[in-house]
């Protein structure tokens, strides 16, 4: 029985890992195996929960008809087995599917039914899962009254899970701060602190700590804690602090800084407009010069008819002019050929550099694999188990590094070989970005926080290639995680004309201005101790080009790095 329990735990962990990936066949294989094992040992709850995850997986990947079919199968089977838990899972999963389809009215009704059902048939258990989703729906609708009601209801639930309790308290703390209710905020803060100490639930976000010291008048400590916030939030909170301290000059300064940070992306766009105007002005100048040349030519033609001498002079002038133009054309052609030659030489140098760098990148992990393999293969070498395990782990890490390089080479080759990508999905940018932030956040270094900000509504939809966009966001977030040792990583999204503009901002080591033009090159040294260890940025550039957009590094952002890309809504 102990072995069966361990096997089930391993399969459950694998199922939860695969649910956020695109490996559908493997996810189905693991989940069906888990269902069969649960039926074998009679674990009803885990059996229906695993079955419900199949429906959630399909809804997450926008296969809504398949998701609803699975939910109906669960309900029908549970009815035949007279299983209350199975009926509850069917209700909960249908509500989750409606929420994925952004049908908030149907989702709200479904979660309310699930709450009532759980209270009726499982009176000693908490309905925090469903109430938490209702609180999210209320927040999306900006229905503060409903959000507070569900938050209080979560806190009144029996045996409420610490994570649900923490999120409800966080919602109430925002209300208390906005209403300047100090006693209420202090009591909520104490509960959050006790919850974190007793259950290890990290629900005390930096903004809660900052607001706690603001509402209690501890402005110096609040200013110190502002360093843990994102640049935008930091400037906004510091403006509030200085306003409460009576220093309105400082408050104005930080509010202006907050506005400047938000406008930095817009400034880049203004630069593009100026460049466009310059090009147009240059074209007009060339047209004017052409017109002047035509007028001069016409003048010589009129003089030709007046006198023979003028005709001779005109002929000589034409011959001289043609000779001059021929020379100009030859000079221009020579310049073009010289430019092409230099470009070819640069391409050849870049190819050699790329091959050398690839060779070095592969040689680095191959050396320890060869060396440690030789050590492990020595019959007369006596190694302790822990030493042998350490050598094995080094070999595995080096093998993974080689695999990553090869995978990125294959991915870059795939995208560079295509002329376009099919727009095969209609997606919600908010849902996809939240999913990517949630999946990448655990990879952040200790002390680094990751945020998602959006000016779009959740029902905002675009037509694009889902797999390519997911790969693009994954490479950008992975690059930010790799070079941010402390501070904040922010994924932001907004609408810009007929484009959707996305940016990934970090407070990491940054890239020197004189080397930013090489940021999308392969295996290019960018500065002291900074190297694009792979092909993530070239892959991003190739994807954006295929989707009809553009990507660049924000030159006005100096607190780290900010990558921005525009993609058409259709």
SULCORLIN-V530606 format. One record per residue. N is the residue number from 0. RES is the residue in one small letter. SS is DSSP state (A for helix, B for strand, O for the rest). NEAR is the number of other C-alpha atoms within 12 Angstrom. D_CENTER is the distance of its C-alpha to the mean C-alpha in Angstrom with 2 decimals. Layout:
# SULCORLIN-V530606
n = {N N}
res = {RES RES}
ss = {SS SS}
near = {NEAR NEAR}
d_center = {D_CENTER D_CENTER}
This chain:
# SULCORLIN-V530606
n = {0 1 2 3 4 5 6 7 8 9 10 11 12 13 14 15 16 17 18 19 20 21 22 23 24 25 26 27 28 29 30 31 32 33 34 35 36 37 38 39 40 41 42 43 44 45 46 47 48 49 50 51 52 53 54 55 56 57 58 59 60 61 62 63 64 65 66 67 68 69 70 71 72 73 74 75 76 77 78 79 80 81 82 83 84 85 86 87 88 89 90 91 92 93 94 95 96 97 98 99 100 101 102 103 104 105 106 107 108 109 110 111 112 113 114 115 116 117 118 119 120 121 122 123 124 125 126 127 128 129 130 131 132 133 134 135 136 137 138 139 140 141 142 143 144 145 146 147 148 149 150 151 152 153 154 155 156 157 158 159 160 161 162 163 164 165 166 167 168 169 170 171 172 173 174 175 176 177 178 179 180 181 182 183 184 185 186 187 188 189 190 191 192 193 194 195 196 197 198 199 200 201 202 203 204 205 206 207 208 209 210 211 212 213 214 215 216 217 218 219 220 221 222 223 224 225 226 227 228 229 230 231 232 233 234 235 236 237 238 239 240 241 242 243 244 245 246 247 248 249 250 251 252 253 254 255 256 257 258 259 260 261 262 263 264 265 266 267 268 269 270 271 272 273 274 275 276 277 278 279 280 281 282 283 284 285 286 287 288 289 290 291 292 293 294 295 296 297 298 299 300 301 302 303 304 305 306 307 308 309 310 311 312 313 314 315 316 317 318 319 320 321 322 323 324 325 326 327 328 329 330 331 332 333 334 335 336 337 338 339 340 341 342 343 344 345 346 347 348 349 350 351 352 353 354 355 356 357 358 359 360 361 362 363 364 365 366 367 368 369 370 371 372 373 374 375 376 377 378 379 380 381 382 383 384 385 386 387 388 389 390 391 392 393 394 395 396 397 398 399 400 401 402 403 404 405 406 407 408 409 410 411 412 413 414 415 416 417 418 419 420 421 422 423 424 425 426 427 428 429 430 431 432 433 434 435 436 437 438 439 440 441 442 443 444 445 446 447 448 449 450 451 452 453 454 455 456 457 458 459 460 461 462 463 464 465 466 467 468 469 470 471 472 473 474 475 476 477 478 479 480 481 482 483 484 485 486 487 488 489 490 491 492 493 494 495 496 497 498 499 500 501 502 503 504 505 506 507 508 509 510 511 512 513 514 515 516 517 518 519 520 521 522 523 524 525 526 527 528 529 530 531 532 533 534 535 536 537 538 539 540 541 542 543 544 545 546 547 548 549 550 551 552 553 554 555 556 557 558 559 560 561 562 563 564 565 566 567 568 569}
res = {x x x x x x x x x x x x x x x x x x x x x x x x x x x x x x x x x x x x x x x x x x x x x x x x x x x x x x x x x x x x x x x x x x x x x x x x x x x x x x x x x x x x x x x x x x x x x x x x x x x x x x x x x x x x x x x x x x x x x x x x x x x x x x x x x x x x x x x x x x x x x x x x x x x x x x x x x x x x x x x x x x x x x x x x x x x x x x x x x x x x x x x x x x x x x x x x x x x x x x x x x x x x x x x x x x x x x x x x x x x x x x x x x x x x x x x x x x x x x x x x x x x x x x x x x x x x x x x x x x x x x x x x x x x x x x x x x x x x x x x x x x x x x x x x x x x x x x x x x x x x x x x x x x x x x x x x x x x x x x x x x x x x x x x x x x x x x x x x x x x x x x x x x x x x x x x x x x x x x x x x x x x x x x x x x x x x x x x x x x x x x x x x x x x x x x x x x x x x x x x x x x x x x x x x x x x x x x x x x x x x x x x x x x x x x x x x x x x x x x x x x x x x x x x x x x x x x x x x x x x x x x x x x x x x x x x x x x x x x x x x x x x x x x x x x x x x x x x x x x x x x x x x x x x x x x x x x x x x x x x x x x x x x x x x x x x x x x x x x x x x x x x x x x x x x x x x x x x x x x x x x x x x x x x x x x}
ss = {O A A A A A A A A A A A A A A A A A O O O O O A A A A A A A A A A A A A A A A A A O O A A A A A A A A A A A A A A A A A O O O A A A A A A A A A A A A A A A A A A O O A A A A A A A A A A A A A A A A A O O O A A A A A A A A A A A A A A A A A A O O O O O O A A A A A A A A A A A A A O O O A A A A A A A A A A A A O O O O O O A A A A A A A A A A A A A A A A A O O O A A A A A A A A A A A A A A A A A A O O O O O O A A A A A A A A A A O O O A A A A A A A A A A O O A A A A A A A A A A A A A A A O O A A A A A A A A A A A A A A A A A A A A A A A A A A A A A A A A A A A A A A A A A A A A A A A A A A A A A A A A A O O O A A A A A A A A A A A A A A A A A A A A A A A A A A A A A A A A A A A A A A A A A A A A A A A A A A A A A A A A A A A A A A A A A A A A A A O O O O O O O A A A A A A A A A A A A A A A A A A A A A A A A A A A A A A A A A O O O O O O O B B B B A A A A A A A A A A A A A O O O O O O B B B B B B B O O O O O O B B B B O A A A A A A A A A A A A A A A A A O O O O B B B B B B B B B B O O B B B B B B B B O O O O O O A A A A A A O O O O O O B B B O O B B O O O O A A A A A A A A A A A O O O B B B B O O O O O O O B B B B B B B B O O}
near = {10 9 11 17 19 14 19 30 19 19 29 29 18 24 34 25 21 24 32 29 24 19 19 21 16 21 31 28 21 31 36 27 24 39 30 22 28 27 19 17 20 16 21 26 23 30 32 39 33 42 42 43 39 45 41 38 37 34 33 33 31 27 24 27 20 21 32 31 24 31 39 26 26 36 29 20 22 27 18 13 15 15 21 27 30 36 33 38 45 41 41 45 45 44 40 43 41 33 33 34 32 29 20 27 20 23 31 34 25 31 38 31 27 36 34 23 26 30 22 17 19 19 15 13 21 30 38 37 35 40 44 40 37 40 38 32 36 25 26 23 20 14 16 21 17 24 31 31 25 38 39 29 28 37 31 21 29 20 18 27 24 30 26 37 39 38 39 41 43 41 38 37 39 33 27 25 30 19 14 20 21 23 17 23 31 27 20 35 36 23 28 35 27 21 26 22 16 14 18 15 21 22 31 30 30 29 30 37 36 36 43 41 29 35 32 25 22 20 28 19 20 32 31 21 28 34 28 29 35 37 33 34 30 31 30 32 40 41 32 35 37 27 22 25 22 15 17 18 18 22 23 22 20 28 27 20 23 24 22 20 28 28 18 25 34 24 19 26 23 14 17 15 14 14 14 14 14 14 14 14 14 14 14 14 14 14 14 14 14 14 14 14 15 14 14 18 19 15 16 23 21 16 19 21 16 15 14 13 14 19 18 18 20 26 19 16 21 21 14 14 18 15 14 14 16 15 14 14 14 15 14 14 15 14 14 14 14 15 14 14 14 15 14 14 15 15 15 14 15 21 17 16 21 23 18 17 26 26 19 19 29 25 20 21 26 24 20 25 27 21 19 26 22 17 21 25 17 13 10 9 13 13 18 11 11 11 16 20 15 18 25 25 18 24 27 21 19 27 23 18 24 28 19 21 30 20 18 28 24 18 28 28 17 19 27 22 15 16 15 20 25 20 22 17 24 25 32 31 39 31 33 38 38 27 24 32 33 21 24 32 28 17 24 29 22 15 21 30 35 39 33 32 28 26 20 24 20 30 21 23 23 28 23 31 29 29 26 32 40 32 30 41 40 32 32 44 43 36 39 43 37 30 31 33 23 26 33 41 45 42 42 35 37 31 27 19 13 14 21 34 33 41 40 43 46 44 34 30 28 35 35 24 19 12 20 24 17 23 38 29 29 33 32 31 24 25 18 13 14 21 29 33 32 38 36 37 39 33 37 42 37 34 42 35 27 29 35 25 27 24 33 33 35 34 27 25 31 21 25 32 36 40 42 39 41 32 36 26 27 21}
d_center = {42.87 40.93 39.74 38.72 36.76 34.94 34.21 32.80 30.55 29.19 28.59 26.97 24.51 23.78 23.39 20.79 18.84 19.11 18.31 14.52 15.16 16.71 19.95 21.99 25.38 24.84 23.47 26.57 28.85 27.88 27.91 31.27 32.73 31.71 33.36 36.49 36.76 36.38 39.14 41.24 41.24 41.12 37.76 37.41 34.38 32.13 33.48 32.43 29.09 28.18 29.47 27.37 24.18 25.10 25.05 21.72 20.19 21.66 20.54 16.89 17.24 19.16 22.54 24.12 27.75 27.45 25.82 28.72 31.27 30.22 30.40 33.86 34.98 34.10 36.09 39.03 39.24 38.99 41.73 43.94 43.41 43.93 40.71 39.52 36.30 35.61 36.23 33.91 31.04 31.72 31.58 28.33 26.58 27.87 26.47 22.99 23.24 24.36 21.40 19.02 21.19 20.84 24.61 24.71 28.52 28.98 26.32 28.10 31.45 30.33 29.04 32.27 34.33 32.51 33.25 36.91 37.26 35.98 38.24 41.15 40.97 39.19 40.63 39.93 36.18 33.29 31.46 28.52 25.97 27.14 27.77 24.25 22.93 25.67 24.57 21.00 22.70 24.99 22.27 20.57 24.07 24.59 27.70 28.27 31.57 30.26 27.31 29.86 32.20 29.80 28.79 32.52 33.19 30.70 32.57 35.85 34.91 36.96 35.33 31.94 29.12 28.02 24.31 25.46 27.93 25.45 23.09 26.24 27.55 24.36 24.74 28.43 27.83 25.90 28.90 31.41 29.94 29.76 33.36 34.39 35.93 36.34 38.21 35.81 32.77 34.62 35.51 31.96 30.76 33.55 32.55 28.91 30.28 32.79 30.26 28.08 31.26 32.72 29.85 27.19 24.69 22.38 22.32 23.54 20.50 21.26 21.78 24.41 26.22 26.22 27.54 30.11 31.61 31.51 33.40 35.85 36.47 35.18 33.61 33.74 31.83 29.30 28.85 28.39 25.71 23.75 22.65 20.24 18.38 15.59 17.45 17.57 18.73 21.05 22.84 23.26 24.67 26.94 28.29 29.23 30.84 32.93 33.96 35.27 37.01 38.76 37.36 36.29 36.14 33.41 31.67 31.79 30.53 27.34 26.79 27.17 24.68 22.19 22.88 22.69 19.18 18.02 20.12 19.03 16.74 19.76 22.01 20.37 21.13 24.63 25.09 24.46 27.05 29.52 29.15 29.80 32.84 34.12 34.00 35.84 38.39 39.01 39.65 42.14 43.86 44.28 45.71 48.15 49.26 49.81 51.86 53.96 54.67 55.80 58.09 59.59 60.28 61.97 64.14 65.42 66.24 68.44 70.25 71.00 73.31 75.32 76.82 77.16 76.29 73.11 72.47 72.99 70.77 68.11 68.34 68.10 65.16 63.39 64.12 62.83 59.74 58.99 59.50 57.16 54.49 54.97 54.42 51.32 49.98 50.77 49.11 46.00 46.02 46.58 43.69 41.46 42.69 42.24 38.65 38.08 39.86 37.73 34.57 35.92 36.81 33.37 31.85 34.40 33.67 29.91 30.70 32.99 30.53 27.80 30.36 31.50 28.05 27.27 30.68 30.06 26.66 28.44 31.61 30.00 29.07 32.13 34.57 33.86 33.84 37.26 38.64 37.64 38.76 42.13 42.48 41.74 44.25 47.07 49.68 51.42 48.25 48.23 44.75 43.90 41.50 38.87 39.32 39.06 35.86 34.37 35.31 33.87 30.49 30.53 31.27 28.45 25.87 27.27 27.22 23.54 22.88 25.03 23.36 19.90 21.51 23.27 20.30 18.37 21.64 22.04 18.57 19.24 22.72 21.65 19.53 22.11 24.89 23.69 24.76 22.35 20.04 21.11 19.40 20.06 17.94 17.82 14.66 13.41 10.13 10.14 10.89 8.32 5.36 7.74 8.46 5.40 5.63 9.28 9.55 8.16 9.94 13.32 12.93 12.91 16.37 18.90 18.80 15.13 13.23 9.61 9.35 7.90 10.31 11.51 14.85 14.90 16.80 15.79 18.40 16.99 16.76 16.16 17.70 15.76 15.37 13.18 13.29 12.56 9.42 8.17 9.54 8.15 4.36 6.22 8.48 6.77 5.41 8.86 10.59 9.79 10.94 13.87 15.24 14.78 17.87 17.97 16.61 13.25 9.57 8.21 5.30 8.06 9.39 13.12 15.93 17.91 21.10 20.65 17.12 13.67 12.17 8.54 8.22 6.72 9.87 11.63 15.31 16.03 18.90 18.04 19.77 23.40 24.00 26.56 24.22 21.13 22.62 22.19 18.50 17.96 21.13 21.41 22.36 23.27 24.33 22.64 24.61 26.33 24.68 21.48 20.86 18.19 19.12 18.30 17.27 13.46 13.82 16.73 14.97 12.18 15.24 17.12 14.61 14.29 18.08 18.78 16.96 19.07 16.69 16.39 14.13 15.43 15.38 16.40 19.98 20.68 18.19 20.18 18.78 16.46 14.17 12.12 10.82 11.16 11.51 13.71 14.28 17.34 17.39 19.82}
